[in-house]
Amino acid sequence: MALAEQNITVEADTQRDGVTIRCVLLGLLLVVSVNTWPIYGLYVVHINQMVFSYMAMALMIPFTFLALVFNVLLRKYWPSNAFAPLEMAIVFSMGLVGSLFPLMNFTGLIMGHLATPYYFASAQNKWSEYLHPHLPSWLFPTDESGAMRLFFEGLPPGRDIPWEIWVAPLFWWFLFAGAIAWTCLCIAVMLRRQWAEHEKLPFPAAQVALELVQREDKKVWPPLVGRKAFWIGVAIPMTVICWNMISYFMPDFPRIPITRAGGGVTYLDISRFVPSRYFYIGIQFFIAGFAYWTSLEVLFSIWFFYLLVVGEVYTFNRMGYSVGTPGLWSSSHAANAWQAFGALAFMLFWGLWMSREHLKGVWANIRGRQAIDDSEELMSYRTAGIGFVVGLIFMVGWLYTAGMELHVIVPFLIGVAILYVGIARVIAESGLVYLRGTMMPATFALYTLGSANISAASMANLGFSFAYFTDAKSLVMASMAHCSWITAAIKGRKKMVALSLGLAGLTAAVTSVLFTLYLGYETGAYNFQAFEFRTHPNILSYWVNQMQTYNPPDWKRLGFFGFGVVGMALLTFLRYRVSWWSLHPVGFAIMETQAVRGTIFTIFLVWLCKLLILRIGGIALYRKGQPLFLGILVGFIMGVALSAIVDTIWFPGSGHSVHHW
């Protein structure tokens, strides 16, 4: 039984129905918070990775406090000064933009890319021979006086941080990051009405955020928060996390396994031809809180196609068939990775085809004829259309100037479009805040063209693209789509919202860079024990090895890409043309990645719960269950915050991870 979710619309406060100075200041304070304490927590205290999902925990913790403590107190004791729903939506959207930058989201990887080529260069990896000649001076700081070594190992007493060598390279990298974010925002604005109103994608993650900012007359709590079921939900993850925190002080104390981060989860071995980590029993409260707002069809599709891909892995391994190594950061089996990427490509194409009437109206607006009312958008369609073209031209020019050839840029950016827009649409439909693409644009370009047809300079640029165009970085487009949806869902004037988001991005970039550089030179980036400063060299070594090969296009991989396109086309046809066909094709586009493996058991449990709820009590009972699952989400957020506080006070340098997929 499928459930058609209804988009939430919240009326603005008539006294504060637009961007206010105080909400922008509060948003900037949130942005600074998101770009400081998570960096310190991971690099120094060694606690959870707080920006690992599309709804960053580093954002959800302070925003939950603002919505359910700070603003509730204002409503109770100073109601005339409480923040209106639109103001809180702007604060949240600014936080979404700000959370794009810290740690592995962007700044950490960029800093790793800039410093790693010098610090880890050796005779064995041949970086000085193959990599250093292709490092543009305007993009990479010089290693004068061992500046990169000092960044990794820390400054000696009396030495100052060499800020000046970083200014120019970081300016150009972050200008490029701004172009990426701006282009994604323009795309999100042009597609928002099609996705939200014509296709009625539910945006589950955004709906949850709006539930925290809604208000009812003469009540201080948001509607769902004021119910008993909400507090029961809060108690469930809080009890589990508090119980497990006892083991922080008493290592032999038994733990309740909830996620792989917490340890102790049970893995199921079903066959020697299927890796054991494909099935583990663990509950991811963070996923459950969002997934309850997802339709039954989509939830079923995700775990059904996961089982299907496990069957494919079993068959391939049993037969000894392989198309080669899966590559960096993709599905564990290359054939499945390319198949799913083909499905994602068709889903994007089909979505654009279904949007053709809407896009015709957008094009008319761009040409100056007002065919569609765009007053509720973050910017006019004309601004978005022109901005998209300008942003795209800038990105192409930047990549070409950096050394990437035009014939490499084309498949690379096609891969980017498939990944970014495709994953954003999947998240808008599924609410999966942990999600990765099955492949990266650089991998797509490499095997589509063949290493024999890619120069060393282009290969180096493909390697550096892991800092800004990897599978996980598709969160930029997803965040912009959610910002556009949230601010359009709340009635009111939004003329200055886009400017506020830009200010949030600038503040986040400056804050995250300055704080990361300071901690690096103060304590030594190698001591961060973070992927971007330790494991990172493996990525560059992979591309140096590719420079030494002369392979043609990989037709096996491209063949599976074609299978994915055909398979997705068939599934889409059945969904639209066969009345009894209820299998949603979205699960075929994501299939199997580490993120899906880590959450699939929870997705199955939420699907089963919703199925039983709807069968027993229908939509009325489903709505009664919303406060419970919202409480589970909030309780987990509070538990992660409490664990971080305990680690900071009692276990600095040896923290505990409770938040991961």
N, C-alpha and C positions, 0 to 999 in steps of 0.2 A: 504493500500500500504506500503510495507516494503522498507526500505532503507539500503543498504549494506554500512556501513561506511568503509572508507579507513584509514588504519593506516598511521600516519605521519612519514616520515623519513626525518631527517635533516642532511645535510652533515656537518661534523666538519670543523672548521677552520684549514687549513693545517699547520699553525704555532703553534697552541695550540690544538692538537687533542688527548690529554690525560689529566690525572690529573695533575694540576699545584699547586704549593705551594700557590699561591694567591687565587685560588678557594677553596682550603681546608680551608685556614684561614677565607675567607668570609663565608664559610659554618659553621665553628665553631662559628663565631660571630653570625650567624643566630640561631644556636642551643642554645647558651647562652641566646639570646633574647627570644626565645620560652620558655625557662625554668626559666625565672625571672619575666618579667612584667605581664604575664598572672596570675602567682601565686599571685603576689602583688595585681593585679587588682581584682581578685575574693575574696581573703582572707581579704584584707584590705579596698580597695575601694568599693568592692561588686558590680562590673560591670558584664559583660557577662562571661559565661563559654566559654573560648576561645579555648578549645581543645576538643570540644564535638563531633566532626565529624571525618570522615576518612580523610578529607582534613581540618586540624585544622585551624580555623580562625587566631590563633596566628602565624601560618606559612604563610597563604595567605596574610596577611597584609604586613609584611616586605618584602616578596618575590615579591609581586606586585610592591612595591616601588623600589626594586632593579632592576626589569625587565623594568618597564615603566618610571622610573625617573632617577635613578642612571646610568644604562647602556645606556639609550637613550642619556643622556648628554655626556657620554664617546664617544659614536658613533659620536656625532655631533662635539664635540670640541677636542677630543683626540682619534680618531678612531683606531689608532694602538694599543691602550691599552684597547679597549672595550672587554668585556668578550664574548668568543665564546659560541655558543649554547651548546656544550658539557660541558663546564665549568659551565654554568648556570644550566644545568640538574643535574650535580653533587651537586651543592649548594642546589637545590631543594630536591634532594634525601636525602642529609644529614639532611635537615630540616624535612623531613618526618620521618626519624628515631628519630631525637631529639624530635619531638612532641609526641612520644609514651609515654613519661615519666611523664610530670608534671600533677599535680592535680589528677582527678579521673582516668586518663589513667593508672597510675601505682603508682607513688610515694605517692600521697595523700592517696590512699587506703592502701598501705603497711604501711605507718605511722599510719593510723587509726587502722589497724589490730594489730600493735605492742603495741600501747598505750591503746587502748580501753578496753581489757580484765581486766586491773587493775583499771582504772579510773572509769568505770561504773559498776564494780562488786557490787552486793548488796545481801542481804538475800533473796529478792524476786526473782531475776533472777537465783540464785543458781550457778553463774559462778565459784565461788571458789570451789564448790563441783564437778561440772561436766566438767568445762573447764580448770581451772588452772593446774590440774594434767597432762594435755596433751599438755602443752606448752613447747616444747624442749628448753633447756637453750641456745643452740647455735643459735636459731632462734628468741628468744624474749629477749629484754633487761630486766634487773632486775629493780625492783621498789625501789631501795635503796634510802633512804632519800626523798621519795616522788617524784622521778624524773618524773613519768608519770603525777602526779597532777600538777607539775610545768610546764610541757609541755602544759597542757590544760589551766592552769590559769595564766601562766606567771611567770617569775623569780622575786623575791624580789630584791631590790637594794643591790648591792654588791655580789650577787651570780653569778657564772660563769655557762655557759652552760655545762652540763655533757656529752661532746662529746664521752668520752671513753666507756660509756655503750651502745652506738648505733653502734659502729664500727663493731664488729664481726657479730651481727645479720644482719645488713644491707648488709655486704659483702656477706653473704650466700644468702640472698633474691635476691640481684641484680645479683649474679652469676647465679642463677636460671633464672632470667629474661633474662640474656644474652644467656643462653642456649635455651630459648624459641625463642628469636629473631633469633638466629643463625640457629636453626632447620627450622624455617619458611622461612628464606632466602634460605636455601638449597632446600627446596621443591619448592619455587618460581622459582629458577633457572632451576630445572629439568622440570617444567611444562610450563615455559614461551613460548617456541617455539610451543608447542602443542596448548596453548590457543591463542597466538597472530597470528601464521602463519597458523596452520592447521584448527583450529576452527574459526579463525579470530574474536575473541572477540574484541570489539572496544576500551575498556579501556577509556570511555568518560572523566573521571576525569583527567587522564594522558594526553589525547589529549589537553584538555584545558590548562594544564600547559605548554605544548610544544608550544602552540600558542603564549604564552607570551615571549618565548625565541627565536623564529624564527627570521631570518633576511633576508632582500633582499639587493642585491647590490645597493649601493649609496643611501640607505634609512635608516633613523635612527629608524623608528618605525617598530615594527613587522607588517606583512602584514595586519592582520585584524584590528589592532589598528589604522592604518592610514586612516580608512574609516569613513565617516560621520555617518553611522549607529551606529558605536561603541560609539560615543560620545552622540548620542541620547539615547542609552541604559544606559550609565553611568548616565545620567540626571534623569532617571526614579526613581531608588531607592534612589539616593541622595536627590531628591526633597522630597520624602516621609519621609525619616529619618530626614532631616533638619526641615521639617514642624513639625514632632512629637517632636523634641528637644525643640521647643518653650514651650511645656507643662512642660518641666523640670523646667522652671522658672515661668510659669503661669499654675498651675495645672488644672484650669478650661478650658484651651484652648482645642478645639476639636482635637482629634487625628485621624489619618488615620490608621485603623487596618490592619496590614500586617501579623503578626504572633501572636501566643499565648503569646510570650514573651513581645510583645508590648502592649498587653491588648486590650480589646474592640472587639475581634473577635466574630462573630455570630455563635452560635451552633444551629444545626437543630435537633429538636426532631421529629423523624419519628414514634416512637412507644415506649410504656412503657417497652417493652421487649428488646429494644436496648438502651444501655447507650447513653445519649445525646452527649457525647464527641466523639462519633464515626464519627460525621459529623460537621465540622466547616468550615466557609468560611474565608479563609486567604491565602495570597500569600507569599510563601517562595522563595524570590529572589535567595538565595544561591543554592537551589535545581534546580530552573529554568535554571540558567546559565550552570549547568552541564548536565541536562537532555536533552537539545536540541541536544546533540551529541549522544543520545541514539536512537536506532531504534524504529520505530513505533510499531512493534510487541511486543517488551519488555514493552514499556510504556503502551500499551493497556492491556497486560497481568497483569501488576501490579494492575491497578485500577479495572479490571474485576474480578480478584480473591479476591480483597478486598471486592467488593460488594457481592461476593459469600460467603465469610466468615461472613459478616454481616448477610446474610440470614441464615447461620447456627446458629449464636448466637441467632437470633430471634427465630428460631425453637426450639433450646435447652431450652431457657428461657421460651418459651410459653408452652412447654411440662413439664417444671420443671425438666429437666434432667441435671445431672452434674456428672462428674467423680471425683469431689473433688476440693479443692482449687488449683488455677493455680500455686502457688508457687511464689518464689521471682523473680522479673524482668523477666517476661515472658508475653505471651499473656494473655489477660484478661479472657480467657476461656481455661481451661486445655485441653479439648478435641481438640481444634483447635491447641494449642501449640504442642501437641504430633503428631498430624496429619501433620502439617507443617514440624516438625523435621524429620519425616519419609520421607517426600518428599525430604528434603534436603539431607538425607542419600542416597536415591536412585540416586539423581542427582550427588552426589559425586561418587558413585559406577559406574554409567553409564559413567561419565566423564573419570574415570580411564580405563574402558573397551574400550572406544573410543580412548584412548591414548596408547593402548597396543603396537602398532607398534613403536610409538615414544619411549615408555618406554623400549622396547627391545633394541633399539639403545642406549639409555642412559645406560642400563645395560652393553651393550658391551663396551661402553666407560669406565665404571667403572672397568671393567675387564682388561682394557688396550688395547682393540682394538678400533681404531678410526672409529666408524661407523657413527657418526654425527659430523659435524663441530660445535664446541662449542666456537669458537674464539670470537663471539659477546656476549657471556654470561658474567656475573659478575665473574664467576669462572668456571673452567672446571667441566664437569659432574662427573669426578672421585672424585674431591675434594668435590663437592656437595653431592654425594652419601655417601662417607665415613663420611663426616661431619654430614649428617642426622643421620646415625647410632650412631655416637658418642654422638650427642646431645640427641637422644632419650634414650640411655642407661643412660646418666647422669640424665635426668629428672626422669626416673623410679627409679634410685638409690636415688635421692634426696627425692622423695615422700615417698619411703619406709623407709628411714632413719628418715624422719620427723614423721613417725607413721602410714602411710596409708598402709593397707594390699594389697598384690599383687592381690587378687581377686576383690578388689575395684579399684585398679589402672587400670585394663584392661578396664572395661566399662567406667571409667572416661576418659581415654585417647581416647577411641573410640568416645565418645561424643565430646571431644576436636577436633579430626580430622574432624568430621562431621561439627562442627560449624565453625572452623577456615578456612579450605579449601573451604567449601561450601559457606560461606559468602563472602570470597575473590573472588570466581568465580562469584557470583551474582553481586558484585560491579564492576568487570571487564566487565560484560555484560550490567549492567544497569546504572552505574554511580551514584547510590544513595549514596551520602556521609553521609546521615543519615540512618543508618540501624542497626537493632539488630536481633539476633537470637530469635526464639520463646521460647527457653529454654536454660538452662545452663548445662554444662557437669556434675556438681555436682548433679543437679536435675535428670538428666538422670540416673546416677549411683544409686541414692537413690531409685528410684521407680523400676528400673530394678532388683536390688538385694533385695530390701526390707530392712527396718531398722532393722529387726530381725537378718539379716545376716551381719550387719556392726558394727564393734566395736566402742566404744566411741572415741578412738584415731583416727580412720579413719573418724568418723563423724566430729570431730573437724577439721581435715585437709580438709574435704569437705567444711566446713564453711570458712576456711581461703583461699580457692581457689578463692573466690570472688574477691580477690585482683589481680589475674593474669590470671584466666581462665574463667571469666564471659562472658556473651554474647557480651557486648560492647568491651571486650578486644580482640575480633577477629580482631580488626584493625591492630594488629601486622602482621598477615599473609597478610592482604590486602595491607598494606604499603610496605611490602617486595615484593609482586607481582608487585606493581606499580613502585617501584625502579628498579626492574629487567627489566620491560617493557620500562621505560623511557630511561635508559642507553643503551638498545639494539636498540632502535628506532633511536638513533643518532649515525651516523657512526664515528668511531674513536677508539683509543686504550683505553682499560678500565681495564688494569691489576691491577691498584691500587685503583679502585673504592670501592671494598669490604672492603679494609683496611680503606678507608676514612669513610665508613658507620660505621665501628666498632669504630673508633675514635669519631664519632658523638654520638654514643650511650653511650660511656664511659663519654664523656663530659656532656651529658644530665643527666645521672644518678647522677654524682657528684654534678652538679650545682643545680638540683632540690632538692636533699636531703639536701644539706647545707642550701639552702635558705628557705626550708620548716621548718627545725629545728630552724633556726634563728628566723623566724617570730613566730613560736610556742612559744618559750621561751621568746620572746620579748613582744608579745601582747596577748598570750594565744590562743591556737588552738580552744578552745570552742567559742571564739569570731569570728572565721572565718565564722561562720554561714553556714558551708558547710556540705554536706551530709556525707562525709567521716569521719567527726569528731562530728556529732550530731545524725544523723539517723542511722548511722552504727551499733549501738548496736542491732537494730532489727534483723539484719542478723544473728548475733551470737546467739541471743535468740532463733531464729527459729531452729537452729541446736542443741542447748541444749534441746529444746523440743523434737526433733527427737530422741535424745539419750534415752529419757524416753518412747519411743514407741517400739513395737515389731511387726511391720507389715510385712507381706509377700510381695513378688513382686506384683505390681499393674497391674493386667492383663487387666483392663479396659484401662488404659493409654497405655499399650503396644499394645492393640488391635487397638487403634486409630493410634499409630505409624505404625502398619501394614497397616491400611487403607491408610495412607499417602504414604507408599511405593508402594502399588498397584495402587493408583490413579496417582502417578507420573509416574509409569511405563506405564500406559495406555495413559496418555497425551504424553509421549515421543514416544511411538509407533505410535500414530496418527500423530505426527509431522513428523516423518521420513518415514512413509509408506503411508499416505493419502495425495495426491497431493494438494487437495483443503483445507486442514486443516491449518489454519494460526495462531491458538492460541498458543503462546509461553508458555511452562510450567514453566518458571522461577518464575512467580508471585505466583504459588501454593506453592513454597518452602519458601516464606517469609510471605505471607498472611497478618496477622494482628498483629502488635505490636504497641507500643506507637509511635515509630519513623515513621512507615508507616502511622498511623492515622494523625500525624502532618504534613505530606507532600502530602497526597493523592490528595487533591484538586489541588495543584500546578502541580502534575504529570498529572492529567486529563487535565488541561489547556494547558500544554506544548504539550501533545499528540494531542489535538484538533488543536492547532496552526500549528503543523507540518503537520497534516493531510490536513488542508486547503492549506497550502503553497505548499505541494507536488502535490495536486490535481490541483491547479491553475497554478503554474509555474514550477513544476517538480524540478529536482535536481538543476537546475540553480538558481531558486528562493530560494531554501533551502540554498544554499551556500551564497547568498546575505543576508540571515537572520543570518548567523553565527556571523558577527560583532556585531549585535544588542544584541544577547544573551550573547556574551562575555562581552559586555559593561554593561549589567545588572548585571552580576557577579562582575565585577570590581567596578561598582558603589556601589553595596551593601557592598563590602569589604571596600571601602573608607568611606562609611557612618558609618559602625561599628567602624572604627578607629577614625573618628571624634567624635562620641558619647562617646567613651572611653576617649578621650582627655578632652572633656567637663566635664565628670564625675570626672576625676582625679583632675581637677582644681577647679571646683565649687561644686561638690557633693561627696567628699571623705567620704566613709563609708555608703553612701546611693545611690549608683549608679543605673543606669537603664539598664534593659536587652532588647536588640533588636535583639539578635542572639540566636536562639533556634529552635528546630524542631517544 
